Amino acid sequence: MAKNNLINLHCFNTEIGKLGFDEDRNVSFFQYNPSFLSSGLYANMFPLIIRRMTQTQVFDKYNNETFKGLPPMIADSLPDVFGNIVFKAWLESTHKGLKKITALEQLAYVGKRGMGALEYLPSKEVTGDATINIDEITAIVEEVLRTKGEAKEAQLNHAALLNIFKIGTSAGGVRPKILISENKLTGQIIPGDLVYAGEYDHYIIKLGITEGLSYSKEAVEYAYYLMASAAGINMMPTKMIDNKHFATLRFDRQNGEKIHTLTASGMSGLDFKDPAASSYENLFDLSIYLKLPHKDTEQLFRRMVFNLVFANHDDHLKNHSFVYDKEHDGWGLSPAYDVTFSLNPEINFSKTSRALSLNGKRVGIALQDILTIADKYTIKNAKGIIKEVQDVIPLWNEKAAELAIPDKIIASIRKDFMTF
């Protein structure tokens, strides 16, 4: 018998629909809540893949490591590395390996604490033979919230961050990172996946934990933030904590509200690990499909140029996102993030390849390739934008030195910069 699991999808305090998964067939299902459809609210929140209709929709084309059989916009909610320490302890105690945990169990655990605005609540209609144990997952979530709720630190510093890290986080990624919320008046910090109230500033923090390197990845990324900002790249305010940790304000938590956010990969169903799908042209085409204002298209072009000039090769489709304006039922380009030198400067690479192709190329990209993109997407003053980005190059040595990045690393990174 097929093992069917269900979970409720919510957003903006509204039940959007139900999500199901058939483990035997590795197929997911989605059905809109009829009352949500009839309300006419948020008609454009899923502009691709999920159709706006009352019938159950079946998704059988996304059985890969990126989407795990789920509709791509739902898979966006799964952490890249399911790293919550409490949840790991539960896995070990129940003798379950991570590969045996279903995607719906992970979503149930993420619950209301995920990135963006989508929330996942246990459904009362889960069948008796389902492998997902809603009561058990709920108990785990309650334990996490209880433990996290007791965690408070007087101020934002190195020791406080490590204490919060010990409790775990719903943030994903390869590098160790945590979510924290800092009270604007008192400076007290709490785990950042608990609240989204306006009296807090909400940060995602990449922890500067020793990895046996001769330099700080966090300091390099902060220097890149300073250069990108100077080059006209829209980014969230960012700072270094105790000269160790990279802290950036979250764009999915603004003015006491959750912001519905989707990556380019989750929005479109293009697998960010698939070279055939990974191109800047697909990003621009997606922006046009979403009817983004032309200033966003020009901003995307500027980011492309910056990534080329400053050797950010890890500019894949999950490192570009879009934010939803629920008042106008439209989309915009999110602030840039994960903008940094993506290679190991302690290694001499004879050949490198970019995550996103440009004019069909990942290596040997020339000025004419950039101008071809500019012409195709009607970017005005493309050469002026290129010059503005390249004029920031001298900032690298200055800011890197101020951040105590070793001279050898400064020089190694600088040699990979490109000029056109």
C-alpha positions, -999 to 999 in steps of 0.1 A, spaced: 0 0 0 13 35 -8 23 55 21 7 89 17 16 118 39 0 152 40 11 186 54 -6 220 53 10 249 35 4 283 51 15 319 41 5 353 55 -17 335 82 -37 318 54 -39 282 45 -28 280 9 -33 243 4 -21 208 12 10 190 2 13 152 -1 40 127 -9 37 91 -20 69 74 -9 63 43 -30 62 62 -62 83 91 -51 57 116 -63 44 147 -46 9 162 -48 -4 197 -41 -40 209 -39 -50 245 -33 -75 253 -5 -107 261 -25 -115 290 -2 -80 305 -8 -85 303 -46 -120 319 -44 -106 347 -23 -84 359 -52 -56 367 -27 -20 365 -37 -28 352 -71 8 355 -83 26 340 -53 35 309 -74 38 323 -109 53 291 -123 48 253 -121 19 252 -96 -12 260 -115 -41 280 -99 -68 254 -100 -88 233 -75 -78 199 -88 -49 180 -72 -17 185 -91 10 158 -94 47 164 -95 68 136 -108 96 154 -126 117 166 -96 131 135 -82 167 147 -77 190 159 -49 179 195 -53 141 192 -52 137 158 -34 105 151 -53 88 182 -41 75 211 -62 106 234 -65 91 264 -47 84 241 -17 118 225 -18 132 260 -14 122 258 22 144 228 30 178 238 45 207 229 23 222 211 52 197 199 78 218 210 107 197 215 137 216 200 166 184 190 185 170 173 154 203 154 148 202 141 184 166 129 178 177 111 146 205 93 164 182 83 193 156 68 169 183 51 148 172 70 117 197 82 91 190 115 74 184 97 41 155 78 57 137 110 68 111 121 43 110 156 28 77 162 45 91 153 79 118 179 73 92 204 63 71 196 94 102 202 115 109 235 97 73 244 105 70 282 109 108 287 114 120 285 78 134 312 56 109 333 36 72 333 45 60 298 37 50 277 68 43 240 72 18 227 97 10 191 105 -22 180 88 -49 163 107 -56 142 77 -25 121 77 -34 85 72 -28 59 98 -2 40 78 19 71 71 55 68 81 56 105 92 48 106 129 31 140 134 30 137 171 66 129 173 76 157 150 55 181 169 71 170 202 105 176 187 95 211 175 81 219 210 114 208 226 134 229 201 111 260 208 113 254 246 151 252 245 155 281 222 130 302 242 152 299 272 183 311 252 190 348 257 222 367 256 229 402 268 247 414 237 258 405 202 294 391 206 315 361 199 307 342 231 269 348 227 269 337 191 286 304 200 260 297 227 232 303 203 249 280 177 249 252 202 211 252 202 210 248 164 194 266 136 170 262 107 194 280 83 212 258 58 244 260 38 278 244 39 294 270 61 283 272 97 257 299 101 229 308 125 199 331 126 197 356 155 173 384 164 187 415 182 164 437 203 168 472 189 165 488 223 182 465 247 207 447 224 197 413 238 198 385 213 177 354 209 176 326 183 164 342 151 140 316 139 115 322 168 102 357 162 99 382 134 86 412 154 95 447 145 113 454 177 141 432 166 168 433 139 170 399 123 204 387 111 219 357 93 254 352 106 282 332 91 304 321 119 341 326 118 351 292 131 387 280 125 389 257 95 427 254 93 430 283 69 455 311 70 427 337 64 391 345 74 364 337 48 341 360 67 366 389 64 369 383 26 331 383 22 328 415 42 354 432 19 334 420 -10 303 435 6 320 468 8 332 467 -28 298 455 -41 280 483 -22 305 508 -37 298 494 -72 260 500 -69 250 465 -59 219 465 -37 227 445 -5 213 444 30 233 463 57 261 441 69 287 442 97 315 422 113 311 410 149 342 409 170 362 410 137 352 373 133 317 368 122 298 381 91 264 394 100 239 406 74 203 417 80 177 394 65 156 407 36 129 381 44 121 397 77 111 433 73 91 457 95 78 429 117 66 408 87 77 377 69 86 383 32 77 356 7 110 348 -11 119 323 -37 153 315 -53 156 315 -91 159 277 -89 128 273 -67 108 298 -87 115 282 -121 123 245 -114 157 249 -130 181 227 -111 210 249 -99 233 219 -102 224 213 -139 249 230 -162 224 230 -190 200 251 -170 226 274 -154 229 305 -174 226 343 -169 202 343 -199 178 321 -179 180 346 -150 172 375 -173 144 356 -190 129 348 -156 130 384 -146 112 394 -178 86 367 -173 80 380 -138 76 415 -152 103 430 -130 109 467 -135 137 474 -159 158 488 -130 159 453 -116 171 439 -149 198 466 -150 207 457 -114 210 420 -124 233 430 -152 255 450 -127 257 420 -105 267 398 -134 295 422 -142 306 423 -106 307 385 -103 328 384 -135 352 412 -125 357 399 -89 358 362 -97 327 351 -78 322 318 -96 296 305 -72 268 327 -86 244 298 -91 206 299 -94 200 295 -57 222 325 -51 198 348 -69 163 354 -54 131 373 -58 108 389 -32 71 390 -33 51 422 -28 18 409 -14 1 444 -16 7 446 -53 8 409 -61 41 413 -79 77 403 -77 111 422 -74 147 413 -74 160 405 -39 191 422 -24 223 404 -35 238 378 -11 266 353 -10 288 377 -30 324 367 -23 355 352 -37 344 316 -43 377 298 -48 404 289 -23 432 315 -26 457 292 -11 455 269 -42 467 278 -76 440 268 -101 451 262 -136 415 264 -149 382 274 -133 346 273 -146 317 295 -136 284 282 -122 264 304 -146 273 306 -182 272 338 -202 266 339 -239 273 302 -239 306 305 -221 319 296 -186 356 304 -194 372 329 -217 344 354 -213 352 387 -232 338 422 -234 318 413 -265 300 385 -246 289 410 -219 278 435 -246 258 408 -263 238 402 -231 234 440 -227 220 443 -262 197 413 -259 181 427 -227 183 464 -236 207 475 -209 216 511 -214 251 524 -209 265 489 -204 301 501 -209 295 528 -182 283 501 -158 313 479 -165 336 509 -158 318 517 -126 323 482 -114 360 480 -124 367 514 -107 360 496 -74 390 472 -79 415 495 -59 392 492 -29 402 455 -25 437 461 -13 426 489 10 397 471 27 414 437 28 443 452 46 421 470 71 405 436 78 439 420 85 436 396 55 472 383 49 491 400 21 496 367 4 459 361 3 452 397 -9 476 392 -38 463 358 -47 427 369 -49 436 401 -68 453 382 -96 420 366 -104 402 399 -110 392 406 -146 392 438 -166 375 444 -199 
